[in-house]
Amino acid sequence: MKHILELIAWILVVIGALNWGLVGLFNFDVVNYFFGISTISMVIYDIIGLSAIVLVVFKIMKLAKKKK
């Protein structure tokens, strides 16, 4: 289960990073293009942010295991 969650988190973070790259380079926001500025787009941004937090927590857990 942990590995599936980590994989999903990685996919979402990569998609989010690509989206922000497009925003920075071309001022084009894929999420707003498909969903507009709405509650749905805010939820998508929240999910991507939570995915990044999940990856940080998993990394900390892995580092803590290595120290033991």
PDB file of N, CA, C and O in Angstrom:
ATOM      1  N   MET A   1       0.831  -1.200   0.000  1.00  0.00           N
ATOM      2  CA  MET A   1       0.000   0.000   0.000  1.00  0.00           C
ATOM      3  C   MET A   1       0.874   1.262   0.000  1.00  0.00           C
ATOM      4  O   MET A   1       0.583   2.232  -0.700  1.00  0.00           O
ATOM      5  N   LYS A   2       1.951   1.230   0.799  1.00  0.00           N
ATOM      6  CA  LYS A   2       2.834   2.389   0.890  1.00  0.00           C
ATOM      7  C   LYS A   2       3.475   2.682  -0.452  1.00  0.00           C
ATOM      8  O   LYS A   2       3.624   3.844  -0.829  1.00  0.00           O
ATOM      9  N   HIS A   3       3.858   1.636  -1.177  1.00  0.00           N
ATOM     10  CA  HIS A   3       4.518   1.826  -2.462  1.00  0.00           C
ATOM     11  C   HIS A   3       3.559   2.416  -3.495  1.00  0.00           C
ATOM     12  O   HIS A   3       3.964   3.242  -4.313  1.00  0.00           O
ATOM     13  N   ILE A   4       2.314   2.006  -3.464  1.00  0.00           N
ATOM     14  CA  ILE A   4       1.317   2.547  -4.390  1.00  0.00           C
ATOM     15  C   ILE A   4       1.076   4.023  -4.088  1.00  0.00           C
ATOM     16  O   ILE A   4       1.002   4.844  -5.002  1.00  0.00           O
ATOM     17  N   LEU A   5       0.954   4.355  -2.810  1.00  0.00           N
ATOM     18  CA  LEU A   5       0.757   5.748  -2.413  1.00  0.00           C
ATOM     19  C   LEU A   5       1.948   6.599  -2.830  1.00  0.00           C
ATOM     20  O   LEU A   5       1.781   7.724  -3.302  1.00  0.00           O
ATOM     21  N   GLU A   6       3.145   6.060  -2.657  1.00  0.00           N
ATOM     22  CA  GLU A   6       4.345   6.798  -3.047  1.00  0.00           C
ATOM     23  C   GLU A   6       4.389   7.006  -4.565  1.00  0.00           C
ATOM     24  O   GLU A   6       4.754   8.088  -5.027  1.00  0.00           O
ATOM     25  N   LEU A   7       4.027   5.996  -5.335  1.00  0.00           N
ATOM     26  CA  LEU A   7       4.000   6.113  -6.789  1.00  0.00           C
ATOM     27  C   LEU A   7       2.986   7.176  -7.235  1.00  0.00           C
ATOM     28  O   LEU A   7       3.288   8.011  -8.087  1.00  0.00           O
ATOM     29  N   ILE A   8       1.800   7.136  -6.657  1.00  0.00           N
ATOM     30  CA  ILE A   8       0.775   8.132  -6.995  1.00  0.00           C
ATOM     31  C   ILE A   8       1.246   9.526  -6.617  1.00  0.00           C
ATOM     32  O   ILE A   8       1.035  10.479  -7.366  1.00  0.00           O
ATOM     33  N   ALA A   9       1.878   9.648  -5.469  1.00  0.00           N
ATOM     34  CA  ALA A   9       2.387  10.946  -5.032  1.00  0.00           C
ATOM     35  C   ALA A   9       3.441  11.456  -6.005  1.00  0.00           C
ATOM     36  O   ALA A   9       3.434  12.636  -6.355  1.00  0.00           O
ATOM     37  N   TRP A  10       4.345  10.590  -6.447  1.00  0.00           N
ATOM     38  CA  TRP A  10       5.368  10.995  -7.418  1.00  0.00           C
ATOM     39  C   TRP A  10       4.742  11.472  -8.721  1.00  0.00           C
ATOM     40  O   TRP A  10       5.148  12.495  -9.272  1.00  0.00           O
ATOM     41  N   ILE A  11       3.764  10.738  -9.209  1.00  0.00           N
ATOM     42  CA  ILE A  11       3.098  11.117 -10.459  1.00  0.00           C
ATOM     43  C   ILE A  11       2.446  12.493 -10.322  1.00  0.00           C
ATOM     44  O   ILE A  11       2.584  13.341 -11.204  1.00  0.00           O
ATOM     45  N   LEU A  12       1.730  12.712  -9.206  1.00  0.00           N
ATOM     46  CA  LEU A  12       1.061  13.993  -9.004  1.00  0.00           C
ATOM     47  C   LEU A  12       2.053  15.144  -8.853  1.00  0.00           C
ATOM     48  O   LEU A  12       1.816  16.240  -9.363  1.00  0.00           O
ATOM     49  N   VAL A  13       3.150  14.902  -8.164  1.00  0.00           N
ATOM     50  CA  VAL A  13       4.156  15.952  -7.981  1.00  0.00           C
ATOM     51  C   VAL A  13       4.819  16.285  -9.323  1.00  0.00           C
ATOM     52  O   VAL A  13       5.076  17.455  -9.605  1.00  0.00           O
ATOM     53  N   VAL A  14       5.093  15.288 -10.142  1.00  0.00           N
ATOM     54  CA  VAL A  14       5.689  15.548 -11.454  1.00  0.00           C
ATOM     55  C   VAL A  14       4.708  16.335 -12.329  1.00  0.00           C
ATOM     56  O   VAL A  14       5.106  17.279 -13.012  1.00  0.00           O
ATOM     57  N   ILE A  15       3.440  15.951 -12.308  1.00  0.00           N
ATOM     58  CA  ILE A  15       2.432  16.696 -13.069  1.00  0.00           C
ATOM     59  C   ILE A  15       2.354  18.137 -12.574  1.00  0.00           C
ATOM     60  O   ILE A  15       2.278  19.069 -13.374  1.00  0.00           O
ATOM     61  N   GLY A  16       2.371  18.316 -11.264  1.00  0.00           N
ATOM     62  CA  GLY A  16       2.336  19.667 -10.699  1.00  0.00           C
ATOM     63  C   GLY A  16       3.562  20.474 -11.088  1.00  0.00           C
ATOM     64  O   GLY A  16       3.450  21.659 -11.405  1.00  0.00           O
ATOM     65  N   ALA A  17       4.728  19.849 -11.068  1.00  0.00           N
ATOM     66  CA  ALA A  17       5.956  20.544 -11.448  1.00  0.00           C
ATOM     67  C   ALA A  17       5.926  20.936 -12.922  1.00  0.00           C
ATOM     68  O   ALA A  17       6.333  22.042 -13.280  1.00  0.00           O
ATOM     69  N   LEU A  18       5.449  20.043 -13.770  1.00  0.00           N
ATOM     70  CA  LEU A  18       5.332  20.371 -15.190  1.00  0.00           C
ATOM     71  C   LEU A  18       4.349  21.524 -15.399  1.00  0.00           C
ATOM     72  O   LEU A  18       4.594  22.413 -16.214  1.00  0.00           O
ATOM     73  N   ASN A  19       3.250  21.506 -14.667  1.00  0.00           N
ATOM     74  CA  ASN A  19       2.269  22.587 -14.769  1.00  0.00           C
ATOM     75  C   ASN A  19       2.903  23.921 -14.379  1.00  0.00           C
ATOM     76  O   ASN A  19       2.729  24.919 -15.077  1.00  0.00           O
ATOM     77  N   TRP A  20       3.643  23.940 -13.258  1.00  0.00           N
ATOM     78  CA  TRP A  20       4.275  25.200 -12.838  1.00  0.00           C
ATOM     79  C   TRP A  20       5.379  25.621 -13.791  1.00  0.00           C
ATOM     80  O   TRP A  20       5.636  26.814 -13.950  1.00  0.00           O
ATOM     81  N   GLY A  21       6.029  24.666 -14.422  1.00  0.00           N
ATOM     82  CA  GLY A  21       7.010  25.004 -15.453  1.00  0.00           C
ATOM     83  C   GLY A  21       6.343  25.700 -16.635  1.00  0.00           C
ATOM     84  O   GLY A  21       6.871  26.671 -17.177  1.00  0.00           O
ATOM     85  N   LEU A  22       5.181  25.194 -17.026  1.00  0.00           N
ATOM     86  CA  LEU A  22       4.431  25.835 -18.113  1.00  0.00           C
ATOM     87  C   LEU A  22       3.949  27.225 -17.712  1.00  0.00           C
ATOM     88  O   LEU A  22       3.943  28.147 -18.528  1.00  0.00           O
ATOM     89  N   VAL A  23       3.547  27.368 -16.454  1.00  0.00           N
ATOM     90  CA  VAL A  23       3.121  28.687 -15.973  1.00  0.00           C
ATOM     91  C   VAL A  23       4.292  29.662 -16.038  1.00  0.00           C
ATOM     92  O   VAL A  23       4.136  30.795 -16.495  1.00  0.00           O
ATOM     93  N   GLY A  24       5.453  29.227 -15.586  1.00  0.00           N
ATOM     94  CA  GLY A  24       6.622  30.102 -15.578  1.00  0.00           C
ATOM     95  C   GLY A  24       7.136  30.449 -16.963  1.00  0.00           C
ATOM     96  O   GLY A  24       7.529  31.587 -17.219  1.00  0.00           O
ATOM     97  N   LEU A  25       7.134  29.473 -17.853  1.00  0.00           N
ATOM     98  CA  LEU A  25       7.691  29.699 -19.189  1.00  0.00           C
ATOM     99  C   LEU A  25       6.713  30.379 -20.155  1.00  0.00           C
ATOM    100  O   LEU A  25       7.088  31.268 -20.920  1.00  0.00           O
ATOM    101  N   PHE A  26       5.466  29.943 -20.098  1.00  0.00           N
ATOM    102  CA  PHE A  26       4.514  30.383 -21.118  1.00  0.00           C
ATOM    103  C   PHE A  26       3.252  31.038 -20.548  1.00  0.00           C
ATOM    104  O   PHE A  26       2.339  31.387 -21.296  1.00  0.00           O
ATOM    105  N   ASN A  27       3.203  31.204 -19.221  1.00  0.00           N
ATOM    106  CA  ASN A  27       2.016  31.753 -18.571  1.00  0.00           C
ATOM    107  C   ASN A  27       0.769  30.945 -18.932  1.00  0.00           C
ATOM    108  O   ASN A  27      -0.306  31.505 -19.143  1.00  0.00           O
ATOM    109  N   PHE A  28       0.930  29.612 -19.002  1.00  0.00           N
ATOM    110  CA  PHE A  28      -0.164  28.706 -19.345  1.00  0.00           C
ATOM    111  C   PHE A  28      -0.365  27.719 -18.209  1.00  0.00           C
ATOM    112  O   PHE A  28       0.520  26.916 -17.910  1.00  0.00           O
ATOM    113  N   ASP A  29      -1.527  27.779 -17.579  1.00  0.00           N
ATOM    114  CA  ASP A  29      -1.851  26.907 -16.455  1.00  0.00           C
ATOM    115  C   ASP A  29      -2.803  25.819 -16.949  1.00  0.00           C
ATOM    116  O   ASP A  29      -3.963  26.093 -17.259  1.00  0.00           O
ATOM    117  N   VAL A  30      -2.308  24.589 -17.018  1.00  0.00           N
ATOM    118  CA  VAL A  30      -3.085  23.467 -17.536  1.00  0.00           C
ATOM    119  C   VAL A  30      -4.334  23.224 -16.690  1.00  0.00           C
ATOM    120  O   VAL A  30      -5.412  22.975 -17.232  1.00  0.00           O
ATOM    121  N   VAL A  31      -4.197  23.293 -15.377  1.00  0.00           N
ATOM    122  CA  VAL A  31      -5.334  23.041 -14.483  1.00  0.00           C
ATOM    123  C   VAL A  31      -6.438  24.072 -14.730  1.00  0.00           C
ATOM    124  O   VAL A  31      -7.608  23.710 -14.858  1.00  0.00           O
ATOM    125  N   ASN A  32      -6.072  25.341 -14.796  1.00  0.00           N
ATOM    126  CA  ASN A  32      -7.077  26.371 -15.061  1.00  0.00           C
ATOM    127  C   ASN A  32      -7.645  26.255 -16.467  1.00  0.00           C
ATOM    128  O   ASN A  32      -8.805  26.600 -16.695  1.00  0.00           O
ATOM    129  N   TYR A  33      -6.850  25.777 -17.407  1.00  0.00           N
ATOM    130  CA  TYR A  33      -7.337  25.585 -18.777  1.00  0.00           C
ATOM    131  C   TYR A  33      -8.482  24.574 -18.795  1.00  0.00           C
ATOM    132  O   TYR A  33      -9.500  24.790 -19.454  1.00  0.00           O
ATOM    133  N   PHE A  34      -8.309  23.468 -18.067  1.00  0.00           N
ATOM    134  CA  PHE A  34      -9.326  22.422 -18.083  1.00  0.00           C
ATOM    135  C   PHE A  34     -10.473  22.679 -17.102  1.00  0.00           C
ATOM    136  O   PHE A  34     -11.618  22.339 -17.397  1.00  0.00           O
ATOM    137  N   PHE A  35     -10.186  23.266 -15.954  1.00  0.00           N
ATOM    138  CA  PHE A  35     -11.198  23.389 -14.912  1.00  0.00           C
ATOM    139  C   PHE A  35     -11.577  24.828 -14.588  1.00  0.00           C
ATOM    140  O   PHE A  35     -12.528  25.053 -13.840  1.00  0.00           O
ATOM    141  N   GLY A  36     -10.862  25.802 -15.128  1.00  0.00           N
ATOM    142  CA  GLY A  36     -11.117  27.195 -14.786  1.00  0.00           C
ATOM    143  C   GLY A  36     -10.682  27.464 -13.352  1.00  0.00           C
ATOM    144  O   GLY A  36     -10.241  26.561 -12.641  1.00  0.00           O
ATOM    145  N   ILE A  37     -10.811  28.703 -12.946  1.00  0.00           N
ATOM    146  CA  ILE A  37     -10.503  29.046 -11.558  1.00  0.00           C
ATOM    147  C   ILE A  37     -11.737  28.700 -10.744  1.00  0.00           C
ATOM    148  O   ILE A  37     -12.694  29.472 -10.672  1.00  0.00           O
ATOM    149  N   SER A  38     -11.696  27.531 -10.136  1.00  0.00           N
ATOM    150  CA  SER A  38     -12.864  27.026  -9.421  1.00  0.00           C
ATOM    151  C   SER A  38     -12.420  26.239  -8.199  1.00  0.00           C
ATOM    152  O   SER A  38     -11.228  26.096  -7.929  1.00  0.00           O
ATOM    153  N   THR A  39     -13.379  25.746  -7.486  1.00  0.00           N
ATOM    154  CA  THR A  39     -13.106  24.905  -6.325  1.00  0.00           C
ATOM    155  C   THR A  39     -12.367  23.641  -6.749  1.00  0.00           C
ATOM    156  O   THR A  39     -11.479  23.169  -6.039  1.00  0.00           O
ATOM    157  N   ILE A  40     -12.729  23.099  -7.898  1.00  0.00           N
ATOM    158  CA  ILE A  40     -12.076  21.874  -8.372  1.00  0.00           C
ATOM    159  C   ILE A  40     -10.578  22.112  -8.588  1.00  0.00           C
ATOM    160  O   ILE A  40      -9.756  21.283  -8.197  1.00  0.00           O
ATOM    161  N   SER A  41     -10.223  23.238  -9.207  1.00  0.00           N
ATOM    162  CA  SER A  41      -8.796  23.500  -9.428  1.00  0.00           C
ATOM    163  C   SER A  41      -8.068  23.700  -8.109  1.00  0.00           C
ATOM    164  O   SER A  41      -6.914  23.291  -7.981  1.00  0.00           O
ATOM    165  N   MET A  42      -8.707  24.315  -7.130  1.00  0.00           N
ATOM    166  CA  MET A  42      -8.080  24.477  -5.814  1.00  0.00           C
ATOM    167  C   MET A  42      -7.871  23.119  -5.141  1.00  0.00           C
ATOM    168  O   MET A  42      -6.850  22.899  -4.489  1.00  0.00           O
ATOM    169  N   VAL A  43      -8.826  22.221  -5.298  1.00  0.00           N
ATOM    170  CA  VAL A  43      -8.692  20.871  -4.730  1.00  0.00           C
ATOM    171  C   VAL A  43      -7.542  20.137  -5.409  1.00  0.00           C
ATOM    172  O   VAL A  43      -6.785  19.426  -4.747  1.00  0.00           O
ATOM    173  N   ILE A  44      -7.403  20.302  -6.724  1.00  0.00           N
ATOM    174  CA  ILE A  44      -6.307  19.658  -7.443  1.00  0.00           C
ATOM    175  C   ILE A  44      -4.962  20.176  -6.926  1.00  0.00           C
ATOM    176  O   ILE A  44      -4.044  19.391  -6.688  1.00  0.00           O
ATOM    177  N   TYR A  45      -4.847  21.493  -6.754  1.00  0.00           N
ATOM    178  CA  TYR A  45      -3.607  22.055  -6.211  1.00  0.00           C
ATOM    179  C   TYR A  45      -3.345  21.530  -4.794  1.00  0.00           C
ATOM    180  O   TYR A  45      -2.201  21.241  -4.442  1.00  0.00           O
ATOM    181  N   ASP A  46      -4.396  21.407  -3.988  1.00  0.00           N
ATOM    182  CA  ASP A  46      -4.238  20.869  -2.630  1.00  0.00           C
ATOM    183  C   ASP A  46      -3.746  19.426  -2.654  1.00  0.00           C
ATOM    184  O   ASP A  46      -2.868  19.053  -1.876  1.00  0.00           O
ATOM    185  N   ILE A  47      -4.305  18.623  -3.536  1.00  0.00           N
ATOM    186  CA  ILE A  47      -3.902  17.214  -3.641  1.00  0.00           C
ATOM    187  C   ILE A  47      -2.434  17.114  -4.065  1.00  0.00           C
ATOM    188  O   ILE A  47      -1.690  16.286  -3.538  1.00  0.00           O
ATOM    189  N   ILE A  48      -2.021  17.947  -5.005  1.00  0.00           N
ATOM    190  CA  ILE A  48      -0.624  17.929  -5.441  1.00  0.00           C
ATOM    191  C   ILE A  48       0.291  18.370  -4.301  1.00  0.00           C
ATOM    192  O   ILE A  48       1.359  17.788  -4.109  1.00  0.00           O
ATOM    193  N   GLY A  49      -0.110  19.385  -3.547  1.00  0.00           N
ATOM    194  CA  GLY A  49       0.676  19.822  -2.394  1.00  0.00           C
ATOM    195  C   GLY A  49       0.780  18.745  -1.327  1.00  0.00           C
ATOM    196  O   GLY A  49       1.848  18.532  -0.753  1.00  0.00           O
ATOM    197  N   LEU A  50      -0.331  18.066  -1.063  1.00  0.00           N
ATOM    198  CA  LEU A  50      -0.309  16.967  -0.085  1.00  0.00           C
ATOM    199  C   LEU A  50       0.582  15.823  -0.565  1.00  0.00           C
ATOM    200  O   LEU A  50       1.239  15.160   0.238  1.00  0.00           O
ATOM    201  N   SER A  51       0.598  15.602  -1.858  1.00  0.00           N
ATOM    202  CA  SER A  51       1.469  14.563  -2.413  1.00  0.00           C
ATOM    203  C   SER A  51       2.933  14.884  -2.145  1.00  0.00           C
ATOM    204  O   SER A  51       3.722  13.992  -1.834  1.00  0.00           O
ATOM    205  N   ALA A  52       3.292  16.143  -2.264  1.00  0.00           N
ATOM    206  CA  ALA A  52       4.668  16.540  -1.960  1.00  0.00           C
ATOM    207  C   ALA A  52       4.989  16.299  -0.495  1.00  0.00           C
ATOM    208  O   ALA A  52       6.086  15.848  -0.165  1.00  0.00           O
ATOM    209  N   ILE A  53       4.047  16.593   0.381  1.00  0.00           N
ATOM    210  CA  ILE A  53       4.245  16.355   1.811  1.00  0.00           C
ATOM    211  C   ILE A  53       4.416  14.862   2.077  1.00  0.00           C
ATOM    212  O   ILE A  53       5.266  14.466   2.875  1.00  0.00           O
ATOM    213  N   VAL A  54       3.617  14.039   1.415  1.00  0.00           N
ATOM    214  CA  VAL A  54       3.726  12.584   1.565  1.00  0.00           C
ATOM    215  C   VAL A  54       5.124  12.122   1.164  1.00  0.00           C
ATOM    216  O   VAL A  54       5.725  11.298   1.853  1.00  0.00           O
ATOM    217  N   LEU A  55       5.640  12.639   0.067  1.00  0.00           N
ATOM    218  CA  LEU A  55       6.984  12.242  -0.378  1.00  0.00           C
ATOM    219  C   LEU A  55       8.053  12.656   0.626  1.00  0.00           C
ATOM    220  O   LEU A  55       8.998  11.906   0.870  1.00  0.00           O
ATOM    221  N   VAL A  56       7.913  13.834   1.205  1.00  0.00           N
ATOM    222  CA  VAL A  56       8.879  14.289   2.219  1.00  0.00           C
ATOM    223  C   VAL A  56       8.822  13.372   3.443  1.00  0.00           C
ATOM    224  O   VAL A  56       9.862  12.983   3.974  1.00  0.00           O
ATOM    225  N   VAL A  57       7.626  13.031   3.886  1.00  0.00           N
ATOM    226  CA  VAL A  57       7.473  12.147   5.049  1.00  0.00           C
ATOM    227  C   VAL A  57       8.081  10.780   4.767  1.00  0.00           C
ATOM    228  O   VAL A  57       8.795  10.229   5.605  1.00  0.00           O
ATOM    229  N   PHE A  58       7.796  10.226   3.573  1.00  0.00           N
ATOM    230  CA  PHE A  58       8.378   8.931   3.221  1.00  0.00           C
ATOM    231  C   PHE A  58       9.900   8.996   3.195  1.00  0.00           C
ATOM    232  O   PHE A  58      10.564   8.061   3.641  1.00  0.00           O
ATOM    233  N   LYS A  59      10.457  10.079   2.685  1.00  0.00           N
ATOM    234  CA  LYS A  59      11.913  10.227   2.639  1.00  0.00           C
ATOM    235  C   LYS A  59      12.493  10.280   4.049  1.00  0.00           C
ATOM    236  O   LYS A  59      13.515   9.651   4.323  1.00  0.00           O
ATOM    237  N   ILE A  60      11.850  11.026   4.941  1.00  0.00           N
ATOM    238  CA  ILE A  60      12.303  11.100   6.339  1.00  0.00           C
ATOM    239  C   ILE A  60      12.240   9.726   6.989  1.00  0.00           C
ATOM    240  O   ILE A  60      13.147   9.342   7.727  1.00  0.00           O
ATOM    241  N   MET A  61      11.166   8.983   6.714  1.00  0.00           N
ATOM    242  CA  MET A  61      11.039   7.638   7.276  1.00  0.00           C
ATOM    243  C   MET A  61      12.152   6.720   6.762  1.00  0.00           C
ATOM    244  O   MET A  61      12.707   5.926   7.522  1.00  0.00           O
ATOM    245  N   LYS A  62      12.473   6.831   5.479  1.00  0.00           N
ATOM    246  CA  LYS A  62      13.547   6.004   4.911  1.00  0.00           C
ATOM    247  C   LYS A  62      14.895   6.356   5.526  1.00  0.00           C
ATOM    248  O   LYS A  62      15.689   5.467   5.834  1.00  0.00           O
ATOM    249  N   LEU A  63      15.157   7.642   5.706  1.00  0.00           N
ATOM    250  CA  LEU A  63      16.414   8.064   6.319  1.00  0.00           C
ATOM    251  C   LEU A  63      16.503   7.600   7.769  1.00  0.00           C
ATOM    252  O   LEU A  63      17.575   7.203   8.227  1.00  0.00           O
ATOM    253  N   ALA A  64      15.392   7.647   8.489  1.00  0.00           N
ATOM    254  CA  ALA A  64      15.380   7.193   9.879  1.00  0.00           C
ATOM    255  C   ALA A  64      15.649   5.693   9.959  1.00  0.00           C
ATOM    256  O   ALA A  64      16.322   5.233  10.882  1.00  0.00           O
ATOM    257  N   LYS A  65      15.126   4.927   8.995  1.00  0.00           N
ATOM    258  CA  LYS A  65      15.368   3.478   8.971  1.00  0.00           C
ATOM    259  C   LYS A  65      16.840   3.173   8.710  1.00  0.00           C
ATOM    260  O   LYS A  65      17.399   2.242   9.290  1.00  0.00           O
ATOM    261  N   LYS A  66      17.462   3.959   7.836  1.00  0.00           N
ATOM    262  CA  LYS A  66      18.879   3.726   7.514  1.00  0.00           C
ATOM    263  C   LYS A  66      19.775   3.970   8.718  1.00  0.00           C
ATOM    264  O   LYS A  66      20.800   3.308   8.871  1.00  0.00           O
ATOM    265  N   LYS A  67      19.396   4.919   9.576  1.00  0.00           N
ATOM    266  CA  LYS A  67      20.218   5.245  10.738  1.00  0.00           C
ATOM    267  C   LYS A  67      20.175   4.161  11.802  1.00  0.00           C
ATOM    268  O   LYS A  67      21.071   4.092  12.643  1.00  0.00           O
ATOM    269  N   LYS A  68      19.165   3.324  11.782  1.00  0.00           N
ATOM    270  CA  LYS A  68      19.044   2.274  12.802  1.00  0.00           C
ATOM    271  C   LYS A  68      19.913   1.112  12.513  1.00  0.00           C
ATOM    272  O   LYS A  68      19.925   0.146  13.275  1.00  0.00           O
TER     273      LYS A  68
END
